[in-house]
Amino acid sequence: MTQEIDVDQIIRQRIRTLRQNLGWSLESLASKASLSVSTLSRIETGSRRIALDQLIPIAKALNTSLDELASTSEAEIIIRPQPISMPGVTMWKLSTDDAVNGVNVSKMRFDPSQAPAPTELRIHPGKEWFTVLLGEIQLKLGDRTYHVKAGQSAQFDTMTPHAMWAVNGVAEVLGIMDHAGQRAHEHDTAG
């Protein structure tokens, strides 16, 4: 019974918070969910039990799902990334496998003293974005070379032949890859 009450409270709070974040009044959400204002008010305050036939239109109106409204999962808040080392590069995966839309966030440390700059350009499906936290990265995209310094960012389609490496010392990068790009990098670390 306690868990049921906790879920009810979570749902009520999420409905109210989402409504307020959207800048909607009770009247506005009630209208969008085809409910009376008094019914919605009683749902939010806990004066009325939440019924599924009311929750579905509320979730739709708030552009969310029943799962998101009722989720009580205790997902990890603190991520403890383990280093994955390759010649000249250490990578720490900062996102979990269930990240939104399969996007992967990683921190990478490039050490040019540990490996020479790559001689081959690679292609694979996907998109990649990165920002340089420390040092300077040389990014080769096709026939063009870009120098990306600390505080600067780059984004590119990974079907363009590409390679990146540190110049003038160690460099650290925060990178975001879509699911296809992540699969290609996982293949690199496995092989």
C-alpha angles and dihedrals in degrees: 000000000000091000091051090052091048091051090049090052092048092050093047092049093048093050092051094044095047091047092050093045088055089051092240126149122223087258093055096051092041090054093048091048094043092239132126117259091239092053092050091046091051091048092052094046096044095246090119131045114245113247124199092233088060097040095056096059091042091054091047092049090051090048093239137107134251088246092057093046093049102034114131096169115143097221115185111272096185113054117203103200119201117217117250110201129205126164105296096353134080117189131194117194107222100182130065126243091256094056118147112286091350092288115159125208119198139170114220129192116201117200112186091192089066099052138006122251112280115267097199128064117222134210130196136151116278148059128270134195127181142171124205112236098178134010127351133303125204109213118194114198112178107305095343128087124203129192110214113191133194109296094024128104138204136195130190147161107257092217084078107088105257149168134173134197142159122267128195094016139320118348131192124205136188107212137187122199131179119236095273092050092048092053090054092051092047087055089053093053093046094050 
